[in-house]
Amino acid sequence: MSTPVTPAPSFAVTGATGHLGRLAVDALLRRGVPAGNVFALVRDPDKAGDLAGLGVGIREADYDRPDTLGPALEGIERLLLVSSPTPGDRVRQHSAVIDAAKAADVEFVVYTSVLRADETELVLAPEHAATEDVLQGSGLLFAVARNGWYTENYTAQLPRYLEGGEILGAAGDGRVSAATRADYAEAAVSLLTGDVVDQQGYWELGGPAFTMSELAATITEVTGTQVVYHDHTAEELTESMVGAGADRGTAEFVASLETSLARGELETDSPALENLLGRAPTSLTDAVRAATL
C-alpha cells in the first residue's frame, strides 16, 4: 500500500513587490517551495509580471481596501505579513489583514516588527507593538520577526558619504545591530516554513553591531576613500538638515532615530538571526562591498 502524499502548504507574502516582500518570495522558492504554492499579495498586480513569470500566483491585496483581503487569503495556510510602509496607518491596515486571515482560517502568520517593540522608546515602535497586540488577541498562531535596522539604510547613502567624505549623525557611540534585507527575508521565511509549534513567539533579530565610526572606517577600507563620522547633538543635526533643505518634521524624525541609536535601542545580542539563517549574517564589510559593485 502506498503512503499518502501530504500536499505542500500554501504560502502568501504581502507587499510582495516591495523590497522585503520580493526577497521573501525569492527565499521561499530557493527553499524548494513549489511556485504553485507561493502567492504574491500585491496592491497592483500589473507590477508583478516578473513574479508571475516565475509561476508564482498573483493576488490583489490592498491594505486600504479590506474587500480585497478575503479573496487574496482564500486557501492560504501560512502568511508573511510584511509591515506597511505607511506610518500612521499601520495598525488599521495590519488589523484588516489579521481579521481577514482569521476569517480565512490561515494556519500561521509571521509579522515583521521592530526590535523590542514592546519596550523601546523608538518612535516607530508603538504601531508595531499595537499590531503585535492585535495578533495576540486574534487567536491565530503567529511568530513576530522583530527586525533591527536594515544595512541598506546606510549603504543606500554611500554616494553621499563618499562625495562628502563624512557621515553626520547624533548616535554617539551607540551600536546598531543591522542586517541586510535579504537576511531578514530569509529569516522570516525560515519562521514561515518551519514547525509551527517551535516557531511561535517573538524573535529579536539583528546582525553584528557596529558604531557609526566603525561604519565610516569600513567604508574607508572597502572603497579606499576616506570617510569619517562627525557626531552632533540631536538639535545640531536637526538644524544642519534643515539648513541643507530638509523640512523640519523630517529632520526631527531622523534626529529622534539617532537618539534611539545613541541609547542602544537598535542593538541586540540575540543569536536568533544567525540561528534562523543557519549561518552568520552578512557582514558589514560584505554589504558595503556589494553596494559598491
C-alpha positions as CSV (number, residue, x, y, z in Angstrom):
1,M,0.0,0.0,0.0
2,S,1.4,3.4,-1.0
3,T,1.9,6.1,1.6
4,P,-0.4,9.1,1.1
5,V,1.4,12.2,-0.1
6,T,0.8,15.2,2.1
7,P,0.2,18.2,-0.1
8,A,2.7,21.1,0.4
9,P,1.2,24.1,2.3
10,S,0.3,27.3,0.5
11,F,2.3,30.4,1.4
12,A,1.4,34.1,0.9
13,V,3.5,37.2,1.2
14,T,2.0,40.6,1.5
15,G,3.8,43.6,-0.2
16,A,5.4,41.1,-2.5
17,T,6.6,43.7,-5.0
18,G,8.3,45.7,-2.2
19,H,11.9,45.3,-1.2
20,L,11.5,42.8,1.7
21,G,8.4,41.1,0.3
22,R,10.1,40.3,-3.0
23,L,13.2,38.9,-1.3
24,A,10.9,36.7,0.8
25,V,9.2,35.3,-2.3
26,D,12.7,34.5,-3.7
27,A,13.7,32.9,-0.4
28,L,10.6,30.6,-0.5
29,L,11.4,29.5,-4.0
30,R,15.1,28.8,-3.0
31,R,13.9,26.6,-0.2
32,G,12.2,24.4,-2.7
33,V,8.6,25.5,-2.1
34,P,6.8,24.9,-5.5
35,A,6.0,28.1,-7.2
36,G,2.4,27.0,-7.5
37,N,2.2,27.0,-3.7
38,V,3.5,30.6,-3.4
39,F,1.2,33.6,-3.7
40,A,2.3,37.2,-4.0
41,L,-0.2,39.5,-2.5
42,V,0.2,42.9,-4.2
43,R,-1.6,46.2,-4.4
44,D,-1.1,46.5,-8.2
45,P,-1.0,43.1,-10.0
46,D,0.3,44.9,-13.1
47,K,3.6,45.4,-11.4
48,A,4.1,41.8,-10.5
49,G,4.7,40.4,-14.0
50,D,8.2,39.2,-13.1
51,L,6.8,37.2,-10.2
52,A,4.1,35.7,-12.5
53,G,6.8,34.7,-14.8
54,L,8.3,32.6,-12.1
55,G,5.0,30.7,-11.8
56,V,4.0,32.4,-8.5
57,G,0.3,33.1,-8.0
58,I,-0.6,36.8,-8.1
59,R,-3.4,38.1,-6.0
60,E,-4.6,41.7,-5.4
61,A,-4.4,42.6,-1.8
62,D,-4.6,46.3,-0.8
63,Y,-4.2,47.2,2.9
64,D,-6.5,50.1,2.3
65,R,-9.2,48.0,0.6
66,P,-10.3,45.3,3.1
67,D,-12.6,43.8,0.4
68,T,-9.6,42.6,-1.5
69,L,-8.0,40.8,1.5
70,G,-10.5,37.9,2.0
71,P,-10.3,36.7,-1.6
72,A,-6.5,37.1,-1.5
73,L,-6.2,34.8,1.5
74,E,-8.6,32.1,0.4
75,G,-6.9,28.8,0.7
76,I,-3.7,30.2,2.3
77,E,-2.2,28.3,5.2
78,R,0.8,30.4,6.1
79,L,1.1,34.1,5.7
80,L,4.0,36.5,5.9
81,L,2.6,39.9,6.9
82,V,5.2,42.4,5.8
83,S,4.6,45.6,7.7
84,S,3.1,48.5,5.8
85,P,5.4,51.3,4.7
86,T,2.8,54.0,5.8
87,P,3.5,55.3,9.3
88,G,0.3,56.4,11.0
89,D,-1.9,53.9,9.2
90,R,-0.2,50.7,10.1
91,V,-2.4,49.5,12.9
92,R,-5.6,49.9,10.9
93,Q,-4.0,48.3,7.8
94,H,-2.5,45.4,9.7
95,S,-5.6,44.8,11.7
96,A,-7.6,44.4,8.4
97,V,-5.1,41.8,7.2
98,I,-5.2,39.9,10.5
99,D,-9.0,40.0,10.5
100,A,-9.1,38.6,7.0
101,A,-6.5,35.9,7.9
102,K,-8.7,34.8,10.8
103,A,-11.8,34.7,8.6
104,A,-9.9,32.6,6.0
105,D,-8.6,30.1,8.6
106,V,-5.0,30.9,7.9
107,E,-2.9,28.4,10.0
108,F,0.1,30.6,10.9
109,V,1.1,34.3,10.5
110,V,4.6,35.7,10.6
111,Y,4.7,39.5,11.1
112,T,7.7,41.8,10.6
113,S,8.0,44.1,13.5
114,V,10.9,46.1,15.1
115,L,13.4,45.3,17.8
116,R,11.9,45.2,21.4
117,A,8.7,46.8,20.1
118,D,7.0,46.4,23.4
119,E,9.6,48.3,25.5
120,T,11.7,50.6,23.3
121,E,11.2,54.3,23.0
122,L,11.9,54.2,19.3
123,V,9.4,56.4,17.5
124,L,8.5,53.7,15.1
125,A,7.7,51.1,17.8
126,P,4.2,51.9,19.0
127,E,2.4,50.9,15.8
128,H,4.4,47.7,15.7
129,A,3.6,46.9,19.4
130,A,-0.1,47.6,18.8
131,T,-0.1,45.2,15.8
132,E,1.6,42.6,18.0
133,D,-1.3,43.1,20.5
134,V,-3.8,42.6,17.7
135,L,-2.1,39.4,16.7
136,Q,-2.0,38.2,20.3
137,G,-5.7,38.8,20.6
138,S,-6.7,37.3,17.3
139,G,-6.4,33.6,18.3
140,L,-4.2,33.0,15.3
141,L,-0.9,31.1,15.7
142,F,1.9,33.6,15.0
143,A,5.5,34.5,15.1
144,V,6.9,38.0,15.3
145,A,10.2,38.8,13.5
146,R,11.4,41.9,15.4
147,N,13.8,43.2,12.8
148,G,16.6,45.5,13.5
149,W,17.8,48.2,11.2
150,Y,18.5,47.4,7.5
151,T,22.1,47.7,6.5
152,E,20.7,49.3,3.3
153,N,19.7,52.3,5.4
154,Y,23.4,53.1,5.3
155,T,24.7,51.5,2.1
156,A,22.0,53.3,0.1
157,Q,23.7,56.6,1.2
158,L,27.1,55.5,0.1
159,P,27.3,58.0,-2.8
160,R,26.6,60.9,-0.4
161,Y,29.1,59.6,2.2
162,L,31.8,59.2,-0.4
163,E,31.1,62.6,-2.0
164,G,31.2,64.5,1.2
165,G,33.8,62.3,3.0
166,E,31.7,62.2,6.1
167,I,28.7,60.7,7.9
168,L,26.7,63.2,10.0
169,G,24.7,61.9,13.0
170,A,23.8,62.1,16.6
171,A,24.4,58.5,17.6
172,G,27.4,59.0,19.7
173,D,29.0,55.6,20.4
174,G,25.6,53.8,20.1
175,R,25.7,50.5,18.3
176,V,23.2,49.3,15.7
177,S,22.6,45.6,15.0
178,A,21.8,46.0,11.4
179,A,21.4,43.2,8.8
180,T,20.6,43.1,5.1
181,R,17.1,42.9,3.9
182,A,17.9,39.6,2.3
183,D,19.0,38.2,5.6
184,Y,15.8,39.4,7.3
185,A,13.7,38.0,4.5
186,E,15.4,34.6,4.7
187,A,14.9,34.6,8.5
188,A,11.2,35.3,8.1
189,V,10.8,32.5,5.6
190,S,12.7,30.2,8.0
191,L,10.0,31.0,10.5
192,L,7.2,30.7,8.0
193,T,8.3,27.2,6.7
194,G,9.4,25.7,10.0
195,D,7.5,23.7,12.6
196,V,4.7,26.0,13.8
197,V,5.0,24.8,17.4
198,D,8.7,25.7,17.5
199,Q,8.5,29.0,15.6
200,Q,5.8,30.7,17.6
201,G,6.7,33.7,19.7
202,Y,8.9,36.8,19.4
203,W,12.2,36.8,17.7
204,E,14.7,39.6,18.3
205,L,16.7,39.8,15.0
206,G,19.9,41.7,14.2
207,G,23.4,41.3,12.9
208,P,26.7,42.1,14.5
209,A,26.5,45.5,16.0
210,F,28.6,48.5,14.8
211,T,29.0,52.2,15.7
212,M,28.8,55.0,13.1
213,S,32.6,55.5,13.5
214,E,33.0,51.8,12.6
215,L,30.7,52.2,9.6
216,A,32.8,55.1,8.4
217,A,36.0,53.0,8.9
218,T,34.5,50.1,7.0
219,I,33.5,52.3,4.1
220,T,37.0,53.8,4.0
221,E,38.6,50.4,4.0
222,V,36.4,48.9,1.3
223,T,36.3,51.9,-1.1
224,G,39.7,53.5,-0.5
225,T,38.0,56.9,0.0
226,Q,38.3,58.3,3.5
227,V,35.0,58.8,5.3
228,V,34.8,60.0,8.9
229,Y,31.9,60.2,11.3
230,H,31.0,63.6,12.8
231,D,28.8,63.4,15.9
232,H,26.4,66.2,16.8
233,T,23.6,66.7,19.3
234,A,20.2,65.9,18.1
235,E,19.4,69.6,17.9
236,E,22.5,70.4,15.9
237,L,21.7,67.6,13.5
238,T,18.2,68.8,13.1
239,E,19.3,72.4,12.2
240,S,22.0,71.1,9.9
241,M,19.5,69.1,7.9
242,V,17.0,72.0,7.8
243,G,19.8,74.2,6.6
244,A,20.5,71.6,3.8
245,G,16.9,71.8,2.6
246,A,15.1,69.1,4.6
247,D,11.7,70.0,6.1
248,R,11.8,70.3,9.9
249,G,9.5,67.4,10.5
250,T,11.7,65.0,8.6
251,A,14.8,66.4,10.3
252,E,13.3,65.9,13.7
253,F,12.2,62.4,12.9
254,V,15.8,61.5,11.7
255,A,17.3,63.1,14.8
256,S,14.9,61.0,17.1
257,L,16.1,57.8,15.4
258,E,19.7,58.9,16.0
259,T,18.8,59.5,19.7
260,S,17.4,55.9,19.9
261,L,20.6,54.6,18.4
262,A,22.6,56.5,20.9
263,R,20.6,55.0,23.8
264,G,21.3,51.5,22.5
265,E,17.7,50.8,21.4
266,L,18.8,49.5,18.0
267,E,21.3,46.9,19.4
268,T,20.7,43.3,20.3
269,D,22.9,40.4,21.3
270,S,20.3,37.9,20.4
271,P,21.6,35.0,18.3
272,A,18.2,34.4,16.7
273,L,19.0,35.8,13.3
274,E,22.1,33.5,12.9
275,N,20.1,30.6,14.3
276,L,17.3,31.1,11.8
277,L,19.7,31.6,8.9
278,G,21.8,28.6,9.8
279,R,24.9,30.8,9.1
280,A,26.4,34.1,10.1
281,P,24.5,37.1,8.9
282,T,26.1,39.1,6.0
283,S,28.9,41.2,7.4
284,L,29.0,45.0,7.2
285,T,32.1,44.7,5.0
286,D,30.5,42.4,2.6
287,A,27.3,44.5,2.5
288,V,29.3,47.7,1.7
289,R,31.4,45.9,-0.9
290,A,28.2,44.6,-2.6
291,A,26.8,48.1,-2.7
292,T,29.8,49.4,-4.5
293,L,29.7,46.9,-7.3
